[in-house]
Amino acid sequence: MTALTTTAAVIVTFNRSDKLMRVLDALDQQTQKPDLVFVVDNASTDDTQALVQTRAAQMPSLRYVRLPKNVGGAGGFHEGMKVAYAAGANYLWISDDDAYPQPDALERLLDAIQQFEAENVWRPSFACSRVEWIDGSLCEMNTPRPVWDWARFVQPGKAWALVDSCSFVSVLVPRWAIEKHGLPISDYFIWFDDAEYTRRLAKSYPGIFVPESRVIHDTPENKGVNYSLVTSKSLWKFKYGARNETSFRSREQGLVGVLSFAWGVRAQMKAGNVPWSIRRQIYQAILRGWSFRPAIPKAPAG
């Protein structure tokens, strides 16, 4: 480690107490433990509160933040990062309640981002882990997006590719980036909130993908976000994703960006033979996103 630092972990949870306890176990076993751990509870109705409060008695770094209602992953990370930032953390490690960091995951991220800064004139706006599924394969929904010159600093032993977006599953964000670019948009609720946020951070400079930092994402299946896969069961999430990405493209790219996105969604749904009743609702979500312009929240003062 090149310098002493204060790190805070932010974990958002909802009714997954068994997996959350495994996440807390993994954090307690880190070679570089976070100084503070914030569990943001989206008004769970299971035994999450009791278990976390019991754990806090043995884990002094643990802080429990219970929200009055479920505000989705976007709202939960917004609130958690706001609290962690106000607590003075220099680095915020953001992740889900079903993602288990390997013992050196946090140390690897911290080492990489600090070493990159020490050796170059640029500061990465975030550092993200290699997220693997339960069988060890790459987790498709958590694959970061590389920039055009992604290999500029890739060397043997330092395979740190430049990326401009990643998921909220094991991403380390420095304080300066939050101060400059604000917090996640809570109104997005779920899906594309992480892509929007990290792309916003990357306006200063891309983030880095740190493959030696590994996290296991315990999801039911290993599938990416592809509109050919939308079903009546998953429709609610895809509708949020369609609205939110349209909102982002409308803000950043205008009509051309929105039309490009809509055309791609159309092609995917056609390829997947998605029923017209579902396609219609996705198109309606895209139309809503055109005028959906939530404000970008600033970092708290201090």
Steps between C-alpha positions, in 0.01 A plus 500: 500500500649833401319707760277469799140554404147477631272265312128445541302210359140567391274196464135538398267219603139391480364176648816294442631466853672165442706631209564830678655314794738328256596841360573629851704186572701566184562863597616396845753266335653761268876544506426874487184543704277803440508749786122533488228272362160651425212258447215690336176309555224573248225437760549122511219294650713197590747469790760732345476770767536260794793315342691815405449657841623182666802490270578865580565404861798291384598718203573858618538633145143400404230766463135419432296745290133405469296687241126561558407347164655306215662755271673242281867443447548852362338665802683272741843571353420871488419503872788272596761696307368824643540370855844350432619821334377705796694264729820614328591191299772550240392193303155344477469134407156432354342156461186285514369279780561182296859563389782343700842670472797266510735566796731743318237665276496838673876512551555429131271786397664746737850396394415530131335841512771649723785348298344621174482853639859484624637386164290720268375856483139380482265399781258214427147602595427150633643149519288191449548128562467194282152373590458127460191283513471212745672261255802726454401630155472871426174644632342641187284764665802651678741537208658849485508693171847576360596828336655510152859500633427256781842332472707818536640408843462121490829333593604154623393485862296820464209413273314819587278575203333839469120485526230766500223313681442206731237361733454569869649160582842571653597842377732731692429873463742766629366795696617758247284342228190517721577859592527594133222291346249446780299195600297235316154607381258356753198551271632231265396241764665201330698412184738725310554716810851354532584545130378860504698577814832349397476656153445832673809441715700400190456848356801596712700190402407136440498246777720192509402134488704304757467128417711386796223632725232230485140487621248216475148613404244252632216554249246234390630499142782652299338727243574851385256783438364416156148592391465172313473338845215710641203303634184588687686417823801723430308772316489736798880519514541540126247784502711687755811428295341625177372818664828573677730440204275712279515774762879483502530499121254785470713707738839409354436418132168656404252354252762310299614309808145416603407377151814287486413342834138442401608335174734269686229403749262433212754273330565305820131446576436394140788251515364357824145478362376698799116516510351823367321567831841521668669691215230764521574565868872530434435755225275693740783502755735644237249775426477584872877517522519770232355757741624341824775737619573457871754742641857382555546504878803680636727361769414612854691797637808435706 
